[in-house]
Amino acid sequence: MTVEALKRKYKDEWVLAEVLEADEQGNPTRVRLIAHSKNRDDTYRAMRKHRAKHLYHFYTGEIPKEGYAAAFASDSAV
């Protein structure tokens, strides 16, 4: 699967994938999905369990523009 296909399928989510192929600059061109979630902590947990040699972890949503701030809450916060 391509990174672009994952971005379309899992919009506004965190994605963890194993890199199967990369271009000359090292950018992933073909990947295998390992985990996806709206909660980043879920993909971090999957990352700790997975033993793939090359992982690619990214967010598929929009990154706030310069001058804006974002806050994230976690269910695990006490």
N, CA, C and O atoms as CSV, one atom per row, in Angstrom:
chain,resi,resn,atom,element,x,y,z
A,1,MET,N,N,0.845,-1.172,0.000
A,1,MET,CA,C,0.000,0.000,0.000
A,1,MET,C,C,0.895,1.241,0.000
A,1,MET,O,O,2.008,1.206,0.525
A,2,THR,N,N,0.420,2.313,-0.575
A,2,THR,CA,C,1.199,3.558,-0.574
A,2,THR,C,C,0.842,4.413,0.643
A,2,THR,O,O,-0.204,4.229,1.264
A,3,VAL,N,N,1.726,5.341,0.965
A,3,VAL,CA,C,1.470,6.271,2.062
A,3,VAL,C,C,0.243,7.128,1.731
A,3,VAL,O,O,-0.581,7.394,2.605
A,4,GLU,N,N,0.122,7.554,0.485
A,4,GLU,CA,C,-1.031,8.369,0.076
A,4,GLU,C,C,-2.341,7.618,0.276
A,4,GLU,O,O,-3.335,8.215,0.688
A,5,ALA,N,N,-2.358,6.326,-0.008
A,5,ALA,CA,C,-3.572,5.522,0.194
A,5,ALA,C,C,-3.923,5.459,1.680
A,5,ALA,O,O,-5.098,5.540,2.039
A,6,LEU,N,N,-2.923,5.317,2.545
A,6,LEU,CA,C,-3.173,5.313,3.989
A,6,LEU,C,C,-3.714,6.658,4.453
A,6,LEU,O,O,-4.614,6.706,5.292
A,7,LYS,N,N,-3.177,7.751,3.916
A,7,LYS,CA,C,-3.643,9.086,4.303
A,7,LYS,C,C,-5.110,9.288,3.932
A,7,LYS,O,O,-5.868,9.902,4.683
A,8,ARG,N,N,-5.505,8.770,2.771
A,8,ARG,CA,C,-6.908,8.895,2.350
A,8,ARG,C,C,-7.825,8.014,3.202
A,8,ARG,O,O,-8.919,8.430,3.581
A,9,LYS,N,N,-7.374,6.813,3.494
A,9,LYS,CA,C,-8.211,5.851,4.220
A,9,LYS,C,C,-8.369,6.201,5.694
A,9,LYS,O,O,-9.443,6.001,6.262
A,10,TYR,N,N,-7.315,6.721,6.322
A,10,TYR,CA,C,-7.321,6.994,7.764
A,10,TYR,C,C,-7.139,8.484,8.030
A,10,TYR,O,O,-6.209,8.883,8.731
A,11,LYS,N,N,-8.015,9.296,7.478
A,11,LYS,CA,C,-7.940,10.759,7.602
A,11,LYS,C,C,-8.036,11.175,9.069
A,11,LYS,O,O,-8.856,10.664,9.832
A,12,ASP,N,N,-7.170,12.117,9.432
A,12,ASP,CA,C,-7.120,12.679,10.785
A,12,ASP,C,C,-6.821,11.628,11.853
A,12,ASP,O,O,-7.371,11.676,12.953
A,13,GLU,N,N,-5.941,10.676,11.518
A,13,GLU,CA,C,-5.534,9.650,12.465
A,13,GLU,C,C,-4.009,9.518,12.480
A,13,GLU,O,O,-3.317,9.968,11.567
A,14,TRP,N,N,-3.514,8.893,13.537
A,14,TRP,CA,C,-2.101,8.513,13.628
A,14,TRP,C,C,-1.952,7.158,12.973
A,14,TRP,O,O,-2.792,6.278,13.163
A,15,VAL,N,N,-0.896,6.982,12.206
A,15,VAL,CA,C,-0.666,5.742,11.471
A,15,VAL,C,C,0.747,5.238,11.748
A,15,VAL,O,O,1.709,6.006,11.756
A,16,LEU,N,N,0.850,3.939,11.971
A,16,LEU,CA,C,2.141,3.271,12.116
A,16,LEU,C,C,2.215,2.213,11.028
A,16,LEU,O,O,1.330,1.366,10.912
A,17,ALA,N,N,3.270,2.266,10.236
A,17,ALA,CA,C,3.420,1.327,9.121
A,17,ALA,C,C,4.860,0.822,9.044
A,17,ALA,O,O,5.802,1.502,9.450
A,18,GLU,N,N,4.995,-0.372,8.519
A,18,GLU,CA,C,6.315,-0.924,8.233
A,18,GLU,C,C,6.697,-0.507,6.820
A,18,GLU,O,O,5.901,-0.652,5.892
A,19,VAL,N,N,7.908,0.008,6.652
A,19,VAL,CA,C,8.383,0.428,5.334
A,19,VAL,C,C,8.879,-0.795,4.576
A,19,VAL,O,O,9.784,-1.498,5.025
A,20,LEU,N,N,8.264,-1.040,3.408
A,20,LEU,CA,C,8.659,-2.173,2.572
A,20,LEU,C,C,9.596,-1.736,1.455
A,20,LEU,O,O,10.505,-2.472,1.072
A,21,GLU,N,N,9.364,-0.520,0.929
A,21,GLU,CA,C,10.217,0.049,-0.115
A,21,GLU,C,C,10.331,1.549,0.105
A,21,GLU,O,O,9.408,2.191,0.605
A,22,ALA,N,N,11.499,2.104,-0.284
A,22,ALA,CA,C,11.723,3.545,-0.163
A,22,ALA,C,C,12.410,4.045,-1.429
A,22,ALA,O,O,13.060,3.278,-2.140
A,23,ASP,N,N,12.257,5.354,-1.705
A,23,ASP,CA,C,12.923,5.928,-2.877
A,23,ASP,C,C,14.378,6.261,-2.545
A,23,ASP,O,O,14.867,5.936,-1.463
A,24,GLU,N,N,15.059,6.908,-3.482
A,24,GLU,CA,C,16.487,7.218,-3.315
A,24,GLU,C,C,16.761,8.134,-2.126
A,24,GLU,O,O,17.841,8.081,-1.539
A,25,GLN,N,N,15.786,8.978,-1.766
A,25,GLN,CA,C,15.950,9.894,-0.632
A,25,GLN,C,C,15.529,9.251,0.692
A,25,GLN,O,O,15.626,9.882,1.745
A,26,GLY,N,N,15.068,8.017,0.645
A,26,GLY,CA,C,14.652,7.332,1.865
A,26,GLY,C,C,13.180,7.527,2.211
A,26,GLY,O,O,12.732,7.072,3.264
A,27,ASN,N,N,12.420,8.196,1.343
A,27,ASN,CA,C,10.991,8.383,1.591
A,27,ASN,C,C,10.239,7.085,1.302
A,27,ASN,O,O,10.458,6.471,0.257
A,28,PRO,N,N,9.355,6.654,2.209
A,28,PRO,CA,C,8.621,5.414,1.986
A,28,PRO,C,C,7.759,5.489,0.722
A,28,PRO,O,O,7.052,6.472,0.503
A,29,THR,N,N,7.824,4.453,-0.098
A,29,THR,CA,C,6.986,4.386,-1.296
A,29,THR,C,C,5.964,3.258,-1.186
A,29,THR,O,O,4.887,3.337,-1.775
A,30,ARG,N,N,6.297,2.209,-0.432
A,30,ARG,CA,C,5.357,1.114,-0.213
A,30,ARG,C,C,5.467,0.697,1.246
A,30,ARG,O,O,6.564,0.478,1.758
A,31,VAL,N,N,4.309,0.587,1.916
A,31,VAL,CA,C,4.284,0.287,3.346
A,31,VAL,C,C,3.223,-0.772,3.648
A,31,VAL,O,O,2.348,-1.060,2.831
A,32,ARG,N,N,3.332,-1.342,4.855
A,32,ARG,CA,C,2.319,-2.275,5.360
A,32,ARG,C,C,1.783,-1.700,6.664
A,32,ARG,O,O,2.549,-1.428,7.588
A,33,LEU,N,N,0.474,-1.516,6.739
A,33,LEU,CA,C,-0.164,-0.952,7.925
A,33,LEU,C,C,0.033,-1.866,9.131
A,33,LEU,O,O,-0.170,-3.078,9.054
A,34,ILE,N,N,0.431,-1.257,10.242
A,34,ILE,CA,C,0.561,-1.983,11.505
A,34,ILE,C,C,-0.557,-1.560,12.446
A,34,ILE,O,O,-1.218,-2.407,13.048
A,35,ALA,N,N,-0.774,-0.242,12.577
A,35,ALA,CA,C,-1.807,0.259,13.486
A,35,ALA,C,C,-2.246,1.651,13.042
A,35,ALA,O,O,-1.501,2.372,12.379
A,36,HIS,N,N,-3.474,2.012,13.421
A,36,HIS,CA,C,-3.973,3.374,13.197
A,36,HIS,C,C,-4.949,3.709,14.312
A,36,HIS,O,O,-5.632,2.829,14.835
A,37,SER,N,N,-5.013,4.988,14.675
A,37,SER,CA,C,-5.894,5.405,15.758
A,37,SER,C,C,-6.003,6.924,15.793
A,37,SER,O,O,-5.106,7.631,15.333
A,38,LYS,N,N,-7.093,7.413,16.332
A,38,LYS,CA,C,-7.230,8.853,16.596
A,38,LYS,C,C,-6.346,9.242,17.785
A,38,LYS,O,O,-5.987,10.408,17.945
A,39,ASN,N,N,-6.001,8.259,18.610
A,39,ASN,CA,C,-5.191,8.482,19.804
A,39,ASN,C,C,-3.744,8.062,19.535
A,39,ASN,O,O,-3.476,6.889,19.276
A,40,ARG,N,N,-2.832,9.000,19.596
A,40,ARG,CA,C,-1.412,8.736,19.321
A,40,ARG,C,C,-0.832,7.668,20.245
A,40,ARG,O,O,0.020,6.887,19.823
A,41,ASP,N,N,-1.277,7.625,21.492
A,41,ASP,CA,C,-0.751,6.643,22.438
A,41,ASP,C,C,-0.975,5.207,21.958
A,41,ASP,O,O,-0.156,4.330,22.232
A,42,ASP,N,N,-2.077,4.960,21.246
A,42,ASP,CA,C,-2.342,3.614,20.725
A,42,ASP,C,C,-1.263,3.191,19.732
A,42,ASP,O,O,-0.807,2.048,19.753
A,43,THR,N,N,-0.861,4.109,18.869
A,43,THR,CA,C,0.174,3.760,17.886
A,43,THR,C,C,1.543,3.650,18.556
A,43,THR,O,O,2.384,2.872,18.106
A,44,TYR,N,N,1.782,4.414,19.619
A,44,TYR,CA,C,3.032,4.265,20.367
A,44,TYR,C,C,3.105,2.886,21.023
A,44,TYR,O,O,4.162,2.257,21.033
A,45,ARG,N,N,1.971,2.414,21.575
A,45,ARG,CA,C,1.945,1.077,22.176
A,45,ARG,C,C,2.239,0.009,21.127
A,45,ARG,O,O,2.982,-0.937,21.387
A,46,ALA,N,N,1.656,0.165,19.948
A,46,ALA,CA,C,1.898,-0.783,18.858
A,46,ALA,C,C,3.366,-0.746,18.432
A,46,ALA,O,O,3.945,-1.777,18.090
A,47,MET,N,N,3.961,0.445,18.456
A,47,MET,CA,C,5.367,0.601,18.062
A,47,MET,C,C,6.270,-0.184,19.018
A,47,MET,O,O,7.231,-0.815,18.578
A,48,ARG,N,N,5.974,-0.150,20.307
A,48,ARG,CA,C,6.800,-0.856,21.286
A,48,ARG,C,C,6.710,-2.373,21.110
A,48,ARG,O,O,7.664,-3.090,21.409
A,49,LYS,N,N,5.574,-2.858,20.630
A,49,LYS,CA,C,5.370,-4.297,20.466
A,49,LYS,C,C,5.930,-4.828,19.147
A,49,LYS,O,O,6.246,-6.013,19.045
A,50,HIS,N,N,6.055,-3.978,18.152
A,50,HIS,CA,C,6.428,-4.438,16.815
A,50,HIS,C,C,7.941,-4.469,16.649
A,50,HIS,O,O,8.645,-3.605,17.170
A,51,ARG,N,N,8.434,-5.454,15.931
A,51,ARG,CA,C,9.872,-5.639,15.758
A,51,ARG,C,C,10.342,-5.361,14.329
A,51,ARG,O,O,11.407,-5.837,13.935
A,52,ALA,N,N,9.580,-4.612,13.555
A,52,ALA,CA,C,9.989,-4.294,12.183
A,52,ALA,C,C,11.264,-3.461,12.215
A,52,ALA,O,O,11.494,-2.691,13.147
A,53,LYS,N,N,12.076,-3.624,11.199
A,53,LYS,CA,C,13.347,-2.902,11.127
A,53,LYS,C,C,13.136,-1.427,10.797
A,53,LYS,O,O,13.811,-0.565,11.361
A,54,HIS,N,N,12.206,-1.127,9.888
A,54,HIS,CA,C,11.951,0.248,9.464
A,54,HIS,C,C,10.476,0.580,9.650
A,54,HIS,O,O,9.611,0.018,8.979
A,55,LEU,N,N,10.200,1.508,10.576
A,55,LEU,CA,C,8.831,1.938,10.849
A,55,LEU,C,C,8.634,3.368,10.389
A,55,LEU,O,O,9.574,4.163,10.364
A,56,TYR,N,N,7.403,3.685,10.027
A,56,TYR,CA,C,7.035,5.042,9.627
A,56,TYR,C,C,5.809,5.425,10.438
A,56,TYR,O,O,4.766,4.781,10.328
A,57,HIS,N,N,5.925,6.469,11.252
A,57,HIS,CA,C,4.861,6.926,12.149
A,57,HIS,C,C,4.490,8.345,11.741
A,57,HIS,O,O,5.354,9.222,11.696
A,58,PHE,N,N,3.207,8.581,11.443
A,58,PHE,CA,C,2.818,9.906,10.975
A,58,PHE,C,C,1.349,10.191,11.264
A,58,PHE,O,O,0.560,9.286,11.537
A,59,TYR,N,N,1.007,11.477,11.195
A,59,TYR,CA,C,-0.371,11.942,11.399
A,59,TYR,C,C,-0.930,12.351,10.038
A,59,TYR,O,O,-0.259,13.042,9.273
A,60,THR,N,N,-2.153,11.927,9.737
A,60,THR,CA,C,-2.724,12.184,8.416
A,60,THR,C,C,-3.539,13.472,8.331
A,60,THR,O,O,-3.975,13.855,7.246
A,61,GLY,N,N,-3.746,14.136,9.452
A,61,GLY,CA,C,-4.538,15.369,9.451
A,61,GLY,C,C,-3.694,16.591,9.141
A,61,GLY,O,O,-2.495,16.496,8.879
A,62,GLU,N,N,-4.350,17.735,9.178
A,62,GLU,CA,C,-3.647,18.991,8.919
A,62,GLU,C,C,-2.855,19.429,10.142
A,62,GLU,O,O,-3.311,19.293,11.278
A,63,ILE,N,N,-1.687,19.947,9.896
A,63,ILE,CA,C,-0.848,20.497,10.957
A,63,ILE,C,C,-1.243,21.961,11.119
A,63,ILE,O,O,-1.374,22.672,10.123
A,64,PRO,N,N,-1.436,22.429,12.363
A,64,PRO,CA,C,-1.839,23.824,12.557
A,64,PRO,C,C,-0.871,24.800,11.891
A,64,PRO,O,O,0.340,24.577,11.869
A,65,LYS,N,N,-1.428,25.888,11.345
A,65,LYS,CA,C,-0.606,26.912,10.699
A,65,LYS,C,C,0.201,27.673,11.741
A,65,LYS,O,O,-0.133,27.672,12.925
A,66,GLU,N,N,1.263,28.320,11.285
A,66,GLU,CA,C,2.126,29.091,12.171
A,66,GLU,C,C,1.295,30.149,12.892
A,66,GLU,O,O,0.471,30.828,12.280
A,67,GLY,N,N,1.519,30.278,14.187
A,67,GLY,CA,C,0.785,31.246,14.987
A,67,GLY,C,C,-0.384,30.619,15.732
A,67,GLY,O,O,-0.975,31.259,16.601
A,68,TYR,N,N,-0.727,29.369,15.402
A,68,TYR,CA,C,-1.802,28.664,16.089
A,68,TYR,C,C,-1.195,27.628,17.023
A,68,TYR,O,O,-0.074,27.165,16.808
A,69,ALA,N,N,-1.931,27.274,18.043
A,69,ALA,CA,C,-1.468,26.262,18.991
A,69,ALA,C,C,-2.487,25.125,19.030
A,69,ALA,O,O,-3.666,25.312,18.731
A,70,ALA,N,N,-2.013,23.979,19.394
A,70,ALA,CA,C,-2.896,22.804,19.524
A,70,ALA,C,C,-2.657,22.176,20.883
A,70,ALA,O,O,-1.533,22.179,21.386
A,71,ALA,N,N,-3.702,21.642,21.475
A,71,ALA,CA,C,-3.593,20.939,22.747
A,71,ALA,C,C,-4.202,19.557,22.581
A,71,ALA,O,O,-5.255,19.405,21.961
A,72,PHE,N,N,-3.542,18.557,23.133
A,72,PHE,CA,C,-4.020,17.192,23.030
A,72,PHE,C,C,-4.261,16.660,24.417
A,72,PHE,O,O,-3.450,16.875,25.318
A,73,ALA,N,N,-5.366,15.969,24.601
A,73,ALA,CA,C,-5.687,15.366,25.892
A,73,ALA,C,C,-5.579,13.856,25.764
A,73,ALA,O,O,-5.800,13.294,24.692
A,74,SER,N,N,-5.244,13.220,26.848
A,74,SER,CA,C,-5.129,11.767,26.858
A,74,SER,C,C,-6.039,11.211,27.925
A,74,SER,O,O,-6.178,11.791,29.002
A,75,ASP,N,N,-6.662,10.079,27.625
A,75,ASP,CA,C,-7.515,9.424,28.613
A,75,ASP,C,C,-6.701,8.916,29.796
A,75,ASP,O,O,-7.241,8.693,30.879
A,76,SER,N,N,-5.397,8.733,29.584
A,76,SER,CA,C,-4.553,8.200,30.645
A,76,SER,C,C,-4.066,9.282,31.611
A,76,SER,O,O,-3.410,8.973,32.605
A,77,ALA,N,N,-4.385,10.555,31.321
A,77,ALA,CA,C,-3.955,11.641,32.224
A,77,ALA,C,C,-4.716,11.549,33.535
A,77,ALA,O,O,-5.914,11.265,33.545
A,78,VAL,N,N,-4.029,11.786,34.626
A,78,VAL,CA,C,-4.677,11.750,35.938
A,78,VAL,C,C,-4.593,13.072,36.622
A,78,VAL,O,O,-5.088,13.222,37.739
